[in-house]
Amino acid sequence: VLIKLAMSSLSVPFGVVHFLDTNEVEVMPMNWAYTQNDSLRCYWPNIKNVAKILLAVKKQQHPVKSLWSNHPIRIFHEYG
């Protein structure tokens, strides 16, 4: 349901991604993704509140590389 809600309310490039280290699936703006040593990775905000994470996704908040965690990912699908 969260993925459907996020996808319907976003008009910017984003993706549905699989976090390989935690085996979770999330929606995220594609400006959070990057490549390192031929591995696809992303930055993720260290926020516990789901509503605040969704807001960061919607606003395509720029990653704070020194504060955000980074994770290996696989992109299921890109939108926008």
C-alpha positions, 0 to 999 in steps of 0.5 A, spaced: 500 500 500 505 504 501 508 503 494 502 504 491 501 511 495 508 513 493 507 511 486 501 515 485 503 521 488 510 522 485 511 525 478 519 525 478 524 519 477 523 514 482 524 507 483 522 501 486 528 498 489 530 491 493 535 492 498 540 486 498 543 487 505 536 487 508 532 484 503 527 490 503 523 493 498 522 501 498 520 506 493 526 512 492 528 517 488 533 515 483 538 521 485 539 517 491 542 511 487 549 511 485 555 506 482 561 504 486 566 499 483 561 496 478 556 495 484 549 499 484 548 502 491 543 508 494 543 513 500 538 512 505 536 517 510 537 515 517 530 516 519 525 512 523 519 516 522 515 513 516 512 519 514 518 523 514 521 518 510 516 518 505 516 526 505 524 525 503 522 521 497 517 526 495 521 532 495 527 528 492 531 530 498 539 531 496 542 525 500 547 527 506 552 523 504 556 523 511 550 522 515 545 517 511 547 510 510 548 506 504 546 500 501 547 495 495 541 495 491 537 492 485 532 496 481 526 492 480 523 498 476 524 506 474 518 511 473 518 518 471 
